[in-house]
Amino acid sequence: MGGKQTRIIAVANEKGGVGKTVTVVNLGAALNKEGKSVLVVDMDPQFNATKGLGVDVKEEMLTVYDLIKDTASIKASDAIVPTRWKGLDLIPSHVDLAGAEVELVDEVGRENRLKEALESISGEYDFILLDTPPSLSLLTVNVLAYAKEVIVPCQTHPYSYDALDELFDTIFTIKENINPDINVTGVVATLFDTRTRVSRRILEKLKNDDRYKDLLFDTVVRVNTTIAESAGVGKPVIFFRQNSYGSSDYTSLAKELLTTR
């Protein structure tokens, strides 16, 4: 056991394309740049966070799939892969993870598999950030059963805004039935385009909605093509182009997160 007070944060939204993975990768990198040790756990079978951190999963590598399938004999520390940046580590995902749903369906305590698998590394990192699949699945439930905090990226688009309600219901249900320690730390407006009326309108709605306004981060993540470019080369935007919008927005989000509990 390490001595750190680890903050375990799920980045979740049941809607795809809202900037979840981008937030995990770039917030993780920004926290790392602020001197924090960070472990990213990729729980999405599409393994974009794994690719976004420049890790190429080889045949013999252990992934999060192995961990949750065999909690008894595989240790979390065996599946941790260092990235190119010191203090920023990863437990990679694998396409096989998509089958874990079906394989675990009859297992007792299946919603706590991830929690059991990662308990041994509690206190080793300042932050554990978890990427989730874009649907409410057993994998998402595993993440929410383990995390203590949730950051919700919300694209500044009507569909994304409307989907928040359902996500908050899900988190509340998990809190009531599985994990009493979980709370939403904040909602972050993503893919914000200052030029469009719809983006500005949804941001206004978030700021004025009684359900979300007190949870809304001051930082707004703007639409930024550099983020997509950086993902393409497997490098967080923070390390890819420091003077980009993406880099300054995620740096600002990291600093804000460090002052909130």
Secondary structure, DSSP 8 states (H G I E B T S, - for coil): --S---EEEEE--SSSSSSHHHHHHHHHHHHHHTT--EEEEE--TT-HHHHHTT----TT---HHHHHH-TTT--HHHH-EE-SSTTEEEE---TTHHHHHHHHTTSTTGGGHHHHHHGGGTTS-SEEEEE--SS--HHHHHHHHH-SEEEEEEESSHHHHHHHHHHHHHHHHHHHHT-TT-EEEEEEEEEE-TT-HHHHHHHHHHHH-TTTTTTEEEEEEE--HHHHHHHHTT--HHHH-TTSHHHHHHHHHHHHHHT--
